């Protein structure tokens, strides 16, 4: 039975029809491939548009430019050219076959065989393609049935496909967490577990990218638990233990209570031990950004139950709710914290060091120390008005001057 790709907004982006025509859609020389086809069949929104073509990369560049669009040679060695449309970009890749692979990268040769190109993709649901003219879906490996059944299945022998690209181990679990229904494909799962040590050969950036994408899904907790049980994390993230897996599941439930969406860094913090030094080590190993590393270190020390939320929010702007989500506070306290902080705006401390100097303090460490002490008192007093601050400033200066005498 012929499957027709449903009509979707992305198919009507400005310039896309003209681009497809220029690339020979009428002659069957180009097709939509990958996630755009898969997600449209599921009724999901599509952001990235990818195409495959029988045309050689140089010819693709020539035709894109002739159609009036900018062509960016983003990966000519691997046959990829990016067409820049008025409100979107489209990646156009020449059909390929693998000549050699080492688990991290592949040497490819170009081909005109659509099935051969589809066969080098990882999972059946990612090997679908569709005609831009009549939207007929081409399915060489049962991807449509697997998509409907929520099965993430390798194309061909799972061990062979993992040997070609070790990242497919992590992708298997991420796609199962996103699209899977029920238990994962047994052959794929066993192959991933058997080859988990292969992950050590990957760059830490690639591992981090996949892990953060997994944790950003609505509810990755069951899949993460399965990964822990099958030893997937051990070679690259041995810090993830059963306690962290339990904290992640608990956090996701608490996120729903707080009406907060998924956050990869917050969820990674839940997975790791409550130790800032370990958070720093993991962030450094995965080469995470400085911002994420700093956040992981902060979230490694959630507050004790009963901690007042406003002072915490003042000291850690933007992180207070995260800290309470990760804390041991019960649901009643969590709801109260969320209600207290909803719409709360951090007040600006009105005192500057220059004013203390005008009152008689010498510039230097003494001014910084007095500022910090006054700000702590101001915070404890519930952010009193400027008159209170002025009196506190004068008292601090008077005290300092007396101590100097």
C-alpha positions as CSV (number, residue, x, y, z in Angstrom):
1,X,0.0,0.0,0.0
2,X,1.3,3.4,-1.0
3,X,1.9,5.9,1.9
4,X,1.5,9.6,1.2
5,X,3.3,12.1,3.3
6,X,0.7,14.4,4.9
7,X,0.6,18.0,4.0
8,X,2.5,20.1,6.6
9,X,3.4,23.8,7.0
10,X,7.1,23.2,6.4
11,X,6.4,22.0,2.9
12,X,5.1,25.5,2.0
13,X,8.2,27.5,3.2
14,X,9.0,30.3,0.9
15,X,11.3,29.1,-1.9
16,X,11.2,25.4,-1.1
17,X,9.1,24.5,-4.2
18,X,11.5,26.5,-6.4
19,X,14.5,24.8,-4.9
20,X,13.0,21.3,-5.4
21,X,12.2,22.2,-9.0
22,X,15.8,23.4,-9.6
23,X,17.2,20.2,-8.1
24,X,15.1,18.0,-10.5
25,X,12.1,17.0,-8.4
26,X,10.0,16.3,-11.5
27,X,12.7,13.8,-12.7
28,X,12.9,12.1,-9.3
29,X,16.4,13.5,-8.7
30,X,15.7,14.8,-5.2
31,X,13.7,13.6,-2.2
32,X,12.9,14.7,1.4
33,X,14.6,12.4,3.8
34,X,15.1,11.7,7.5
35,X,13.5,13.5,10.4
36,X,11.2,15.7,8.2
37,X,9.5,12.6,6.8
38,X,9.5,10.7,10.0
39,X,8.1,13.5,12.1
40,X,5.5,14.5,9.5
41,X,4.1,11.0,9.5
42,X,3.7,11.3,13.3
43,X,2.1,14.7,13.1
44,X,5.0,16.4,14.8
45,X,6.3,19.8,13.9
46,X,9.4,19.9,11.7
47,X,12.2,22.4,12.0
48,X,15.0,21.0,9.9
49,X,14.5,20.1,6.3
50,X,17.0,17.5,4.8
51,X,17.0,16.3,1.2
52,X,19.0,13.7,-0.7
53,X,19.8,13.8,-4.4
54,X,21.4,11.9,-7.2
55,X,23.2,15.1,-8.3
56,X,26.9,15.6,-7.6
57,X,27.7,18.3,-5.0
58,X,29.2,20.7,-7.6
59,X,26.0,20.4,-9.7
60,X,23.9,21.0,-6.5
61,X,25.8,24.2,-5.8
62,X,25.3,25.3,-9.4
63,X,21.6,24.7,-9.5
64,X,20.9,26.3,-6.1
65,X,22.7,29.5,-7.2
66,X,20.9,29.4,-10.6
67,X,17.6,29.3,-8.7
68,X,18.6,32.5,-6.9
69,X,19.5,31.1,-3.5
70,X,22.7,31.1,-1.6
71,X,24.6,27.8,-1.5
72,X,26.9,27.1,1.4
73,X,29.3,24.2,0.9
74,X,29.0,22.9,4.4
75,X,30.4,19.4,3.8
76,X,31.4,18.9,0.3
77,X,33.6,16.0,1.1
78,X,30.6,14.2,2.4
79,X,28.3,15.6,-0.3
80,X,26.4,18.2,1.8
81,X,25.4,21.6,0.5
82,X,23.2,24.0,2.5
83,X,20.6,26.0,0.5
84,X,19.6,29.3,2.2
85,X,16.0,30.1,1.6
86,X,14.3,33.4,2.7
87,X,13.0,31.8,6.0
88,X,14.7,28.4,6.2
89,X,17.8,26.4,5.4
90,X,17.7,23.1,3.5
91,X,20.6,20.6,3.7
92,X,21.0,18.8,0.4
93,X,23.2,15.7,0.4
94,X,24.3,13.6,-2.6
95,X,23.4,9.9,-2.2
96,X,26.3,8.0,-0.5
97,X,27.7,4.6,0.3
98,X,30.2,3.9,3.0
99,X,33.7,2.9,1.7
100,X,35.2,2.5,5.2
101,X,34.3,3.3,8.8
102,X,36.1,3.3,12.1
103,X,33.3,3.8,14.6
104,X,33.8,7.6,14.6
105,X,33.8,8.7,11.0
106,X,33.2,7.3,7.6
107,X,34.8,7.6,4.2
108,X,32.1,7.8,1.6
109,X,31.6,7.5,-2.1
110,X,28.7,9.0,-4.1
111,X,26.1,6.8,-5.6
112,X,22.8,7.0,-7.5
113,X,21.2,4.1,-5.7
114,X,18.5,5.3,-3.3
115,X,18.3,2.0,-1.4
116,X,22.1,1.9,-0.9
117,X,21.9,5.4,0.6
118,X,19.0,4.5,2.8
119,X,20.8,1.3,4.0
120,X,23.7,3.3,5.5
121,X,21.3,5.1,7.9
122,X,21.0,3.9,11.5
123,X,17.3,3.0,12.1
124,X,14.5,2.0,9.9
125,X,12.4,5.0,10.9
126,X,15.2,7.3,9.8
127,X,15.6,5.7,6.4
128,X,12.3,7.0,5.0
129,X,12.2,9.4,2.0
130,X,9.4,11.2,0.1
131,X,8.9,12.7,-3.3
132,X,8.5,16.5,-3.3
133,X,6.1,16.3,-6.2
134,X,3.4,13.7,-5.1
135,X,4.6,13.1,-1.5
136,X,4.9,9.4,-2.0
137,X,6.9,7.8,0.8
138,X,9.6,5.3,0.0
139,X,10.3,2.7,2.7
140,X,12.9,0.1,2.0
141,X,13.2,-1.5,5.5
142,X,9.8,-1.4,7.2
143,X,10.2,2.0,8.8
144,X,6.6,2.9,8.5
145,X,5.4,-0.2,10.4
146,X,8.2,0.4,13.0
147,X,7.1,4.0,13.4
148,X,3.5,3.0,14.0
149,X,4.6,0.2,16.4
150,X,7.0,2.4,18.3
151,X,10.0,0.1,17.5
152,X,13.5,1.5,17.2
153,X,15.2,-1.1,15.0
154,X,18.7,-1.0,13.4
155,X,18.9,-1.5,9.7
156,X,20.6,-4.8,9.3
157,X,22.8,-6.4,11.9
158,X,22.9,-4.1,15.0
159,X,26.5,-5.0,15.9
160,X,27.7,-4.1,12.5
161,X,25.8,-0.8,12.5
162,X,27.3,0.1,15.9
163,X,30.8,-0.8,14.7
164,X,30.3,1.7,11.9
165,X,29.4,4.5,14.3
166,X,29.6,4.0,18.1
167,X,27.3,7.0,18.7
168,X,24.5,4.8,17.5
169,X,24.5,3.2,21.0
170,X,23.3,6.5,22.5
171,X,21.0,7.3,19.6
172,X,19.3,4.0,20.0
173,X,18.3,4.9,23.6
174,X,17.4,8.6,22.7
175,X,15.1,7.5,19.9
176,X,13.5,4.9,22.1
177,X,12.8,7.5,24.7
178,X,11.3,9.7,22.1
179,X,9.4,7.3,19.9
180,X,9.4,3.9,21.5
181,X,6.5,2.0,22.9
182,X,6.9,-0.8,25.4
183,X,10.2,-2.7,25.6
184,X,13.0,-1.8,23.2
185,X,14.0,-4.0,20.3
186,X,15.9,-7.0,22.0
187,X,18.5,-7.4,19.4
188,X,19.3,-3.7,19.4
189,X,19.4,-3.5,23.2
190,X,21.7,-6.5,23.5
191,X,24.1,-5.1,20.9
192,X,24.3,-1.8,22.6
193,X,25.0,-3.4,26.0
194,X,27.6,-5.7,24.4
195,X,29.4,-2.8,22.8
196,X,29.1,-0.1,25.5
197,X,32.8,0.1,25.9
198,X,33.0,1.4,22.3
199,X,31.7,4.7,23.6
200,X,35.1,5.5,25.0
201,X,36.4,6.0,21.5
202,X,34.0,8.9,20.8
203,X,34.7,12.5,21.4
204,X,33.3,13.7,24.7
205,X,31.5,16.5,22.8
206,X,29.4,14.0,20.8
207,X,28.6,12.0,24.0
208,X,27.5,15.2,25.8
209,X,25.4,16.3,22.8
210,X,23.5,13.0,22.8
211,X,23.1,12.9,26.6
212,X,21.7,16.4,26.8
213,X,19.3,15.7,23.9
214,X,18.1,12.6,25.8
215,X,17.6,14.4,29.0
216,X,15.6,17.2,27.2
217,X,12.9,14.8,26.2
218,X,9.6,14.8,28.2
219,X,10.3,11.7,30.3
220,X,13.6,10.0,29.7
221,X,13.7,8.4,33.2
222,X,12.6,4.9,32.2
223,X,15.2,4.8,29.4
224,X,17.9,6.2,31.6
225,X,17.1,3.5,34.2
226,X,17.4,0.9,31.4
227,X,20.7,2.3,30.3
228,X,22.0,2.2,33.9
229,X,20.8,-1.4,34.4
230,X,22.5,-2.5,31.1
231,X,25.8,-0.8,32.0
232,X,25.7,1.8,29.1
233,X,27.0,4.7,31.3
234,X,29.8,2.8,33.0
235,X,32.6,3.4,30.4
236,X,32.1,7.2,30.1
237,X,30.0,8.3,33.1
238,X,30.6,5.9,36.0
239,X,29.4,8.6,38.4
240,X,25.8,7.8,37.5
241,X,24.5,5.4,40.1
242,X,21.1,4.0,41.0
243,X,20.5,6.8,43.5
244,X,20.9,9.3,40.7
245,X,18.5,7.4,38.4
246,X,15.9,7.6,41.2
247,X,16.5,11.3,41.7
248,X,16.0,11.9,38.0
249,X,12.6,10.1,38.1
250,X,11.6,12.1,41.2
251,X,12.7,15.3,39.7
252,X,10.6,14.8,36.6
253,X,7.5,14.3,38.7
254,X,8.4,17.5,40.7
255,X,8.8,19.4,37.5
256,X,5.2,18.7,36.6
257,X,4.1,19.9,40.1
258,X,6.1,23.2,39.4
259,X,4.8,23.4,35.9
260,X,8.3,23.5,34.6
261,X,9.5,22.1,31.3
262,X,12.5,19.8,30.7
263,X,15.9,21.1,31.4
264,X,19.0,19.1,30.5
265,X,21.4,20.6,33.0
266,X,18.9,20.4,35.9
267,X,18.3,16.7,35.0
268,X,22.0,16.0,34.7
269,X,22.5,17.5,38.1
270,X,19.9,15.0,39.5
271,X,21.8,12.1,37.9
272,X,25.1,13.0,39.5
273,X,26.1,12.7,43.1
274,X,25.5,15.7,45.3
275,X,29.1,16.8,45.2
276,X,30.3,20.0,43.5
277,X,33.8,18.5,42.8
278,X,32.3,15.6,40.9
279,X,30.0,17.9,39.0
280,X,33.0,19.9,37.9
281,X,34.9,16.8,36.9
282,X,32.0,15.5,34.8
283,X,31.4,18.9,33.1
284,X,35.1,19.1,32.3
285,X,35.2,15.6,30.9
286,X,32.2,16.2,28.7
287,X,33.6,19.6,27.7
288,X,30.3,21.3,28.7
289,X,30.0,25.1,28.5
290,X,31.2,27.2,31.4
291,X,27.6,28.2,32.1
292,X,26.4,24.6,32.4
293,X,29.5,23.6,34.5
294,X,28.8,26.5,36.9
295,X,25.2,25.5,37.1
296,X,25.9,21.9,37.8
297,X,28.3,22.9,40.6
298,X,25.6,25.1,42.2
299,X,22.8,22.5,41.9
300,X,25.0,19.8,43.5
301,X,24.1,21.4,46.9
302,X,20.3,21.7,47.1
303,X,18.9,23.4,50.2
304,X,17.8,21.7,53.3
305,X,14.0,21.4,53.9
306,X,12.6,24.5,55.5
307,X,15.1,26.8,53.8
308,X,13.5,30.2,53.2
309,X,13.0,30.6,49.4
310,X,13.3,34.4,49.1
311,X,16.8,34.7,50.5
312,X,17.9,31.7,48.4
313,X,16.4,33.3,45.3
314,X,18.2,36.6,46.1
315,X,21.6,34.8,46.4
316,X,21.1,32.6,43.4
317,X,18.9,34.5,40.8
318,X,17.2,32.1,38.4
319,X,18.3,29.0,40.2
320,X,16.2,28.9,43.4
321,X,13.3,26.8,42.0
322,X,15.8,24.4,40.4
323,X,17.5,24.0,43.8
324,X,14.2,23.3,45.5
325,X,13.2,20.9,42.8
326,X,16.4,18.9,43.5
327,X,16.0,19.2,47.3
328,X,14.4,16.8,49.8
329,X,11.6,19.2,50.5
330,X,8.2,17.4,50.3
331,X,5.5,18.3,47.7
332,X,3.6,20.6,50.1
333,X,6.8,22.7,50.7
334,X,7.7,22.6,47.0
335,X,4.2,24.0,46.0
336,X,4.6,26.7,48.6
337,X,8.0,27.7,47.3
338,X,6.8,27.8,43.7
339,X,3.8,30.0,44.7
340,X,6.1,32.3,46.8
341,X,8.6,32.8,43.9
342,X,6.0,33.1,41.1
343,X,6.4,36.6,39.7
344,X,9.0,37.6,42.4
345,X,11.5,40.2,41.2
346,X,14.9,40.4,42.8
347,X,15.3,43.8,44.4
348,X,18.4,45.9,43.6
349,X,20.6,46.6,46.6
350,X,20.7,50.4,46.7
351,X,24.1,51.0,48.3
352,X,27.3,51.5,46.4
353,X,30.9,51.5,47.6
354,X,31.4,55.1,46.5
355,X,28.8,56.2,49.1
356,X,30.7,54.5,51.9
357,X,33.9,56.3,50.8
358,X,32.0,59.6,50.9
359,X,31.0,58.8,54.4
360,X,34.6,58.3,55.4
361,X,35.8,54.8,54.6
362,X,39.1,54.3,52.8
363,X,38.8,52.6,49.4
364,X,39.8,49.0,49.4
365,X,38.9,45.7,51.2
366,X,37.2,47.6,54.1
367,X,34.6,49.0,51.7
368,X,33.9,45.6,50.1
369,X,33.5,44.0,53.6
370,X,31.2,46.7,54.8
371,X,29.0,46.4,51.7
372,X,28.7,42.7,52.1
373,X,27.8,42.9,55.7
374,X,25.1,45.6,55.1
375,X,23.7,43.6,52.2
376,X,23.4,40.5,54.4
377,X,21.6,42.5,57.1
378,X,19.3,44.1,54.4
379,X,18.5,40.6,53.1
380,X,17.7,39.3,56.6
381,X,15.5,42.3,57.4
382,X,13.4,41.6,54.3
383,X,14.7,44.4,51.9
384,X,13.9,47.5,54.0
385,X,13.8,51.0,52.3
386,X,16.6,53.3,51.4
387,X,16.4,55.1,54.8
388,X,17.2,51.9,56.6
389,X,20.1,51.4,54.2
390,X,21.4,54.9,54.8
391,X,21.3,54.4,58.6
392,X,23.1,51.0,58.3
393,X,25.7,52.6,56.1
394,X,26.4,55.4,58.6
395,X,26.5,52.9,61.5
396,X,29.0,50.7,59.6
397,X,31.2,53.6,58.8
398,X,31.1,54.9,62.4
399,X,32.0,51.5,63.7
400,X,34.9,51.2,61.2
401,X,36.2,54.6,62.1
402,X,36.1,53.8,65.8
403,X,38.0,50.6,65.3
404,X,40.7,52.6,63.4
405,X,41.4,54.9,66.3
